[in-house]
Amino acid sequence: MRESRHYCVPPLSRVDLDDVLTLVRQEQYFVLHAPRQTGKASTLLALREVLNDGAAGAYRCVYANVEAGQAAREDTGRAMRAIPGHLSSQARSTLGDGFLGGVWVGLLDDFGPDGARGEALTRWSEAHPRPLVVLIDEIDALVGDTLLSVLRQLRAGYARRPASFLQSVALCGVRDVRDFRDLGLIAPDSPLRIANPIYAEVVPRELTAAAQEGLVQETAVPANKRGKAGRRMFRARTRARARRGGPSPVQAAGSARPC
C-alpha cells in the first residue's frame, strides 16, 4: 500500500506516534500486534520514514520481514541465512548501507547460527554514529528454536545498546510473542504441559519437536451440545477461587501486564 497511489487511512493514525517515538528515544524494545490486514506493515513502513527523515531525531531505521524464516521451521542454520539476507537487502535499498552484506557470511562461519545475528547487529551498530532501529515484522511466523534463537540474540545485545547494539526494536505480528508463558498457556512448573485444555489444539504447533514429545496433555471433560459441563466446571472453579480469596477467572484474564 502506498499513500500516494491508494486510498487508505493514514497509517500512523493507527498508533499513538508520540508514545512510539518515546519508546524509541528511551531505547525500549516493544511489541506491536494486531489481526491480519489491519495495517501493521503499512504502519511500520510509515514509522521507518519518520525515523529516517530526521524530524524525530538522528536515527537509522530498517524494516525487516522475517517470514522467509518460517519455511526453515526449527533449522536455525537455514533461518539465519534467510533473515539477515533480507535485512541486508532492506538496509541497502533504504539507507544505501551495504555493511551488513559485507560481513554476514564470515560471521555465520565464525559464530554459528545462534550467535552470528547478534554479532552482526553489534558490528553494524558500532559502524555508524547514528543509533540503529529495526522494525521486525511477522515475528510470530517463526517457530520453535528459530524464534528462540532470534529473541535470545536480541536479549543478549540489549545491555549494550545503543552504541554497540540496536537503539530500539519493534516486534510485530498477529500474536503477542510473550503470550505463551506470560498468559499462563504453558504451566510454569514441571512437567511441561498446557495450563488450560482449551489451548490444546493451538499451543503444541508453536513448540519445538523435542518439547512436543515431552508435552503432557490432560484430557478435557467433554461438554454436551449446550456446553453444560463446561459451564458447571467454570462455576465450580469460580466458587473455589472465591473461597480461597483469589480472583475469578474473568478477573484474572482481565488483569493488566506491563511490557
KOLLOLUM-529277 format. One record per residue (C-alpha): residue in three letters; x, y, z. Coordinates in pm, 1 decimal, decimal comma. Example, Ala and Ser with C-alpha at 12.3 -4.5 7.8 and 13.67 -1.06 7.14 Angstrom:
<sites>
res->Ala; X->1230,0; Y->-450,0; Z->780,0
res->Ser; X->1367,0; Y->-106,0; Z->714,0
</sites>
This chain:
<sites>
res->Met; X->0,0; Y->0,0; Z->0,0
res->Arg; X->129,3; Y->343,9; Z->-96,5
res->Glu; X->-39,0; Y->659,1; Z->27,4
res->Ser; X->47,2; Y->837,1; Z->-298,2
res->Arg; X->-137,6; Y->576,3; Z->-507,7
res->His; X->-400,1; Y->412,3; Z->-289,2
res->Tyr; X->-696,1; Y->543,1; Z->-94,0
res->Cys; X->-629,5; Y->449,3; Z->267,8
res->Val; X->-643,1; Y->552,4; Z->629,6
res->Pro; X->-319,2; Y->734,4; Z->719,0
res->Pro; X->-101,9; Y->450,6; Z->855,9
res->Leu; X->31,1; Y->634,2; Z->1159,9
res->Ser; X->-321,1; Y->724,5; Z->1272,9
res->Arg; X->-349,5; Y->364,1; Z->1393,7
res->Val; X->-95,4; Y->417,9; Z->1673,4
res->Asp; X->-7,5; Y->690,8; Z->1920,2
res->Leu; X->300,4; Y->818,5; Z->1738,1
res->Asp; X->421,9; Y->1024,9; Z->2032,5
res->Asp; X->417,1; Y->717,2; Z->2254,4
res->Val; X->602,4; Y->510,4; Z->1994,9
res->Leu; X->871,3; Y->775,8; Z->1946,8
res->Thr; X->908,0; Y->798,7; Z->2323,7
res->Leu; X->976,4; Y->424,2; Z->2334,7
res->Val; X->1241,8; Y->467,5; Z->2065,3
res->Arg; X->1405,2; Y->760,0; Z->2247,2
res->Gln; X->1404,4; Y->561,4; Z->2572,4
res->Glu; X->1584,6; Y->272,7; Z->2397,4
res->Gln; X->1295,4; Y->33,9; Z->2452,8
res->Tyr; X->1222,9; Y->-294,7; Z->2278,1
res->Phe; X->847,1; Y->-320,6; Z->2229,8
res->Val; X->569,2; Y->-531,2; Z->2076,8
res->Leu; X->304,2; Y->-434,2; Z->1821,7
res->His; X->40,5; Y->-697,3; Z->1746,5
res->Ala; X->-297,6; Y->-690,5; Z->1575,7
res->Pro; X->-509,9; Y->-911,5; Z->1344,4
res->Arg; X->-412,7; Y->-961,6; Z->982,5
res->Gln; X->-494,1; Y->-697,6; Z->722,3
res->Thr; X->-525,4; Y->-419,1; Z->979,6
res->Gly; X->-230,2; Y->-214,3; Z->855,4
res->Lys; X->59,8; Y->-333,2; Z->1069,5
res->Ala; X->314,9; Y->-342,0; Z->785,9
res->Ser; X->196,5; Y->-8,0; Z->648,6
res->Thr; X->233,2; Y->143,5; Z->994,3
res->Leu; X->586,7; Y->10,7; Z->1033,4
res->Leu; X->689,9; Y->139,6; Z->691,1
res->Ala; X->548,2; Y->483,7; Z->769,9
res->Leu; X->728,6; Y->480,6; Z->1105,9
res->Arg; X->1051,5; Y->392,6; Z->925,8
res->Glu; X->1016,4; Y->703,1; Z->710,3
res->Val; X->953,9; Y->923,9; Z->1014,2
res->Leu; X->1263,9; Y->790,9; Z->1188,2
res->Asn; X->1484,4; Y->823,2; Z->879,6
res->Asp; X->1382,2; Y->1173,9; Z->773,9
res->Gly; X->1548,7; Y->1330,2; Z->1078,7
res->Ala; X->1242,0; Y->1506,9; Z->1217,9
res->Ala; X->1214,8; Y->1263,6; Z->1513,0
res->Gly; X->1589,8; Y->1250,6; Z->1576,2
res->Ala; X->1908,8; Y->1124,9; Z->1418,1
res->Tyr; X->1830,6; Y->758,0; Z->1360,5
res->Arg; X->1889,7; Y->488,8; Z->1102,5
res->Cys; X->1582,3; Y->271,7; Z->1070,2
res->Val; X->1531,7; Y->-51,6; Z->873,9
res->Tyr; X->1215,9; Y->-256,9; Z->825,9
res->Ala; X->1261,2; Y->-634,0; Z->807,7
res->Asn; X->1001,5; Y->-901,3; Z->735,9
res->Val; X->1126,1; Y->-1231,6; Z->879,5
res->Glu; X->854,0; Y->-1450,7; Z->726,4
res->Ala; X->1117,0; Y->-1605,1; Z->499,5
res->Gly; X->1241,9; Y->-1792,7; Z->805,0
res->Gln; X->910,3; Y->-1973,4; Z->853,1
res->Ala; X->991,8; Y->-2242,6; Z->596,9
res->Ala; X->1306,3; Y->-2328,8; Z->792,2
res->Arg; X->1092,2; Y->-2426,9; Z->1092,7
res->Glu; X->1348,2; Y->-2536,2; Z->1356,1
res->Asp; X->1650,2; Y->-2535,2; Z->1125,4
res->Thr; X->1821,3; Y->-2228,1; Z->1272,0
res->Gly; X->2104,0; Y->-2252,6; Z->1018,7
res->Arg; X->1865,7; Y->-2206,6; Z->724,9
res->Ala; X->1668,4; Y->-1934,7; Z->903,0
res->Met; X->1980,1; Y->-1738,0; Z->997,1
res->Arg; X->2081,2; Y->-1729,5; Z->632,5
res->Ala; X->1742,4; Y->-1613,2; Z->506,6
res->Ile; X->1660,3; Y->-1349,4; Z->769,7
res->Pro; X->1986,3; Y->-1148,4; Z->766,8
res->Gly; X->1987,6; Y->-1166,4; Z->388,9
res->His; X->1653,4; Y->-986,9; Z->380,3
res->Leu; X->1769,9; Y->-737,5; Z->645,4
res->Ser; X->2084,3; Y->-665,6; Z->444,2
res->Ser; X->1878,5; Y->-609,9; Z->127,8
res->Gln; X->1646,3; Y->-370,1; Z->310,4
res->Ala; X->1940,9; Y->-175,9; Z->454,9
res->Arg; X->2096,5; Y->-140,1; Z->111,4
res->Ser; X->1774,3; Y->-21,1; Z->-55,6
res->Thr; X->1653,1; Y->201,2; Z->231,8
res->Leu; X->1976,1; Y->350,8; Z->366,9
res->Gly; X->2226,7; Y->279,8; Z->89,7
res->Asp; X->2415,6; Y->81,5; Z->355,1
res->Gly; X->2593,1; Y->-233,1; Z->237,8
res->Phe; X->2783,5; Y->-300,9; Z->560,7
res->Leu; X->2575,6; Y->-596,6; Z->674,2
res->Gly; X->2601,9; Y->-778,6; Z->343,3
res->Gly; X->2980,1; Y->-748,7; Z->353,1
res->Val; X->3029,0; Y->-912,7; Z->693,2
res->Trp; X->2741,8; Y->-1158,3; Z->727,6
res->Val; X->2879,4; Y->-1472,2; Z->562,0
res->Gly; X->3206,6; Y->-1461,6; Z->755,8
res->Leu; X->3025,7; Y->-1410,0; Z->1087,5
res->Leu; X->2799,5; Y->-1708,1; Z->1020,9
res->Asp; X->3108,5; Y->-1926,4; Z->978,4
res->Asp; X->3277,4; Y->-1784,9; Z->1290,7
res->Phe; X->2983,7; Y->-1759,4; Z->1533,8
res->Gly; X->2731,2; Y->-2013,6; Z->1404,0
res->Pro; X->2358,3; Y->-1957,0; Z->1354,5
res->Asp; X->2290,8; Y->-1889,7; Z->1724,8
res->Gly; X->2545,8; Y->-1610,0; Z->1756,2
res->Ala; X->2607,6; Y->-1460,0; Z->1413,0
res->Arg; X->2298,0; Y->-1239,3; Z->1402,4
res->Gly; X->2376,0; Y->-1077,6; Z->1736,1
res->Glu; X->2737,5; Y->-1016,2; Z->1641,0
res->Ala; X->2634,8; Y->-872,4; Z->1303,9
res->Leu; X->2395,5; Y->-627,2; Z->1471,6
res->Thr; X->2668,5; Y->-529,6; Z->1718,3
res->Arg; X->2922,3; Y->-451,3; Z->1445,4
res->Trp; X->2661,3; Y->-275,3; Z->1233,5
res->Ser; X->2560,3; Y->-54,2; Z->1527,1
res->Glu; X->2923,8; Y->31,9; Z->1600,0
res->Ala; X->2998,9; Y->118,1; Z->1237,3
res->His; X->2793,1; Y->439,9; Z->1236,5
res->Pro; X->2740,4; Y->715,0; Z->1496,0
res->Arg; X->2363,1; Y->733,0; Z->1437,2
res->Pro; X->2162,1; Y->487,1; Z->1653,0
res->Leu; X->2008,0; Y->193,7; Z->1469,7
res->Val; X->1638,3; Y->99,6; Z->1495,6
res->Val; X->1499,1; Y->-223,7; Z->1345,3
res->Leu; X->1128,1; Y->-288,2; Z->1289,1
res->Ile; X->1076,6; Y->-666,9; Z->1269,3
res->Asp; X->752,7; Y->-776,2; Z->1102,1
res->Glu; X->592,4; Y->-1123,9; Z->1109,2
res->Ile; X->798,4; Y->-1223,6; Z->1413,1
res->Asp; X->536,5; Y->-1483,3; Z->1506,5
res->Ala; X->583,7; Y->-1660,0; Z->1172,7
res->Leu; X->897,9; Y->-1808,4; Z->1327,6
res->Val; X->851,1; Y->-2116,5; Z->1543,3
res->Gly; X->1041,1; Y->-2329,2; Z->1787,8
res->Asp; X->1419,4; Y->-2298,6; Z->1804,1
res->Thr; X->1430,1; Y->-2040,0; Z->1525,4
res->Leu; X->1209,7; Y->-1798,8; Z->1720,6
res->Leu; X->1405,2; Y->-1862,1; Z->2039,8
res->Ser; X->1735,4; Y->-1800,0; Z->1862,4
res->Val; X->1621,1; Y->-1461,8; Z->1728,0
res->Leu; X->1474,8; Y->-1346,2; Z->2059,4
res->Arg; X->1771,0; Y->-1460,6; Z->2267,0
res->Gln; X->2022,6; Y->-1284,9; Z->2043,5
res->Leu; X->1821,1; Y->-964,0; Z->2079,9
res->Arg; X->1809,2; Y->-1012,6; Z->2455,1
res->Ala; X->2183,5; Y->-1076,7; Z->2472,8
res->Gly; X->2262,2; Y->-747,1; Z->2298,2
res->Tyr; X->2008,7; Y->-538,5; Z->2490,3
res->Ala; X->2254,0; Y->-429,4; Z->2762,4
res->Arg; X->2499,6; Y->-294,6; Z->2501,5
res->Arg; X->2253,6; Y->-59,2; Z->2330,4
res->Pro; X->2272,5; Y->193,7; Z->2169,3
res->Ala; X->2645,3; Y->230,2; Z->2094,5
res->Ser; X->2706,0; Y->-141,2; Z->2039,6
res->Phe; X->2357,7; Y->-272,5; Z->1965,0
res->Leu; X->2016,0; Y->-166,3; Z->1841,6
res->Gln; X->1875,4; Y->151,7; Z->1995,1
res->Ser; X->1522,5; Y->14,8; Z->1972,6
res->Val; X->1336,5; Y->-283,9; Z->1825,7
res->Ala; X->970,1; Y->-330,2; Z->1738,2
res->Leu; X->846,0; Y->-689,6; Z->1722,3
res->Cys; X->530,6; Y->-701,2; Z->1512,5
res->Gly; X->291,0; Y->-987,3; Z->1440,2
res->Val; X->-55,7; Y->-1128,9; Z->1479,2
res->Arg; X->15,3; Y->-1288,2; Z->1816,1
res->Asp; X->194,8; Y->-1133,1; Z->2109,0
res->Val; X->519,4; Y->-1332,4; Z->2128,5
res->Arg; X->516,7; Y->-1302,3; Z->2509,0
res->Asp; X->184,5; Y->-1476,2; Z->2549,9
res->Phe; X->258,7; Y->-1845,8; Z->2571,9
res->Arg; X->403,3; Y->-1838,6; Z->2923,6
res->Asp; X->307,6; Y->-1489,8; Z->3042,3
res->Leu; X->-63,5; Y->-1557,6; Z->2994,2
res->Gly; X->-44,4; Y->-1898,4; Z->3154,6
res->Leu; X->-98,7; Y->-2103,5; Z->2840,2
res->Ile; X->202,9; Y->-2314,1; Z->2937,5
res->Ala; X->219,8; Y->-2420,0; Z->3301,8
res->Pro; X->526,4; Y->-2269,2; Z->3477,9
res->Asp; X->616,8; Y->-2587,4; Z->3668,9
res->Ser; X->716,5; Y->-2937,5; Z->3562,5
res->Pro; X->622,0; Y->-3146,1; Z->3373,2
res->Leu; X->578,3; Y->-2939,4; Z->3058,4
res->Arg; X->204,9; Y->-2916,4; Z->2997,9
res->Ile; X->-65,4; Y->-2690,2; Z->2866,2
res->Ala; X->-220,2; Y->-2496,0; Z->3153,2
res->Asn; X->-571,1; Y->-2498,7; Z->3009,3
res->Pro; X->-712,8; Y->-2776,0; Z->2784,9
res->Ile; X->-889,3; Y->-2524,6; Z->2558,9
res->Tyr; X->-548,8; Y->-2432,1; Z->2411,9
res->Ala; X->-453,4; Y->-2794,1; Z->2335,1
res->Glu; X->-510,5; Y->-2753,3; Z->1959,5
res->Val; X->-305,3; Y->-2433,4; Z->1926,3
res->Val; X->-8,3; Y->-2433,4; Z->2160,9
res->Pro; X->165,6; Y->-2760,4; Z->2053,3
res->Arg; X->212,9; Y->-2627,6; Z->1698,7
res->Glu; X->425,8; Y->-2344,6; Z->1838,4
res->Leu; X->657,6; Y->-2568,7; Z->2042,4
res->Thr; X->974,8; Y->-2737,3; Z->1924,6
res->Ala; X->956,6; Y->-3100,9; Z->1818,9
res->Ala; X->1152,0; Y->-3206,3; Z->2129,0
res->Ala; X->918,7; Y->-3008,0; Z->2353,2
res->Gln; X->613,5; Y->-3160,4; Z->2188,2
res->Glu; X->742,0; Y->-3509,2; Z->2264,6
res->Gly; X->766,1; Y->-3424,4; Z->2634,5
res->Leu; X->435,1; Y->-3242,2; Z->2649,3
res->Val; X->184,3; Y->-3385,8; Z->2896,0
res->Gln; X->-171,7; Y->-3315,7; Z->2786,6
res->Glu; X->-468,7; Y->-3357,0; Z->3014,0
res->Thr; X->-799,7; Y->-3479,9; Z->2877,6
res->Ala; X->-1073,9; Y->-3218,9; Z->2890,5
res->Val; X->-1420,0; Y->-3308,8; Z->3024,3
res->Pro; X->-1647,3; Y->-3316,7; Z->2716,3
res->Ala; X->-1948,0; Y->-3086,3; Z->2722,3
res->Asn; X->-2288,1; Y->-3172,2; Z->2579,9
res->Lys; X->-2436,9; Y->-2979,2; Z->2289,3
res->Arg; X->-2535,9; Y->-2692,5; Z->2515,9
res->Gly; X->-2199,7; Y->-2679,7; Z->2691,0
res->Lys; X->-2348,6; Y->-2757,6; Z->3035,2
res->Ala; X->-2045,0; Y->-2947,5; Z->3158,0
res->Gly; X->-1817,0; Y->-2658,8; Z->3068,6
res->Arg; X->-2040,9; Y->-2409,8; Z->3249,5
res->Arg; X->-2053,3; Y->-2630,6; Z->3560,0
res->Met; X->-1672,4; Y->-2657,0; Z->3561,8
res->Phe; X->-1640,4; Y->-2279,7; Z->3519,8
res->Arg; X->-1883,2; Y->-2208,7; Z->3805,3
res->Ala; X->-1709,0; Y->-2462,8; Z->4028,9
res->Arg; X->-1368,5; Y->-2303,1; Z->3965,6
res->Thr; X->-1512,5; Y->-1958,0; Z->4029,2
res->Arg; X->-1664,3; Y->-2064,5; Z->4363,7
res->Ala; X->-1343,2; Y->-2240,8; Z->4465,7
res->Arg; X->-1133,1; Y->-1931,0; Z->4392,4
res->Ala; X->-1378,2; Y->-1711,7; Z->4577,8
res->Arg; X->-1349,3; Y->-1934,3; Z->4887,2
res->Arg; X->-969,9; Y->-1904,8; Z->4867,4
res->Gly; X->-994,1; Y->-1529,3; Z->4826,6
res->Gly; X->-841,2; Y->-1529,8; Z->4476,3
res->Pro; X->-967,8; Y->-1358,1; Z->4162,1
res->Ser; X->-1231,5; Y->-1517,0; Z->3945,1
res->Pro; X->-1122,8; Y->-1648,0; Z->3601,2
res->Val; X->-1277,1; Y->-1339,6; Z->3441,8
res->Gln; X->-1088,1; Y->-1103,5; Z->3672,3
res->Ala; X->-764,0; Y->-1294,4; Z->3621,8
res->Ala; X->-798,3; Y->-1281,9; Z->3242,7
res->Gly; X->-856,6; Y->-908,0; Z->3251,6
res->Ser; X->-556,9; Y->-814,2; Z->3466,4
res->Ala; X->-305,7; Y->-584,4; Z->3301,0
res->Arg; X->53,4; Y->-681,6; Z->3214,4
res->Pro; X->339,9; Y->-443,0; Z->3158,5
res->Cys; X->559,9; Y->-487,5; Z->2853,3
</sites>
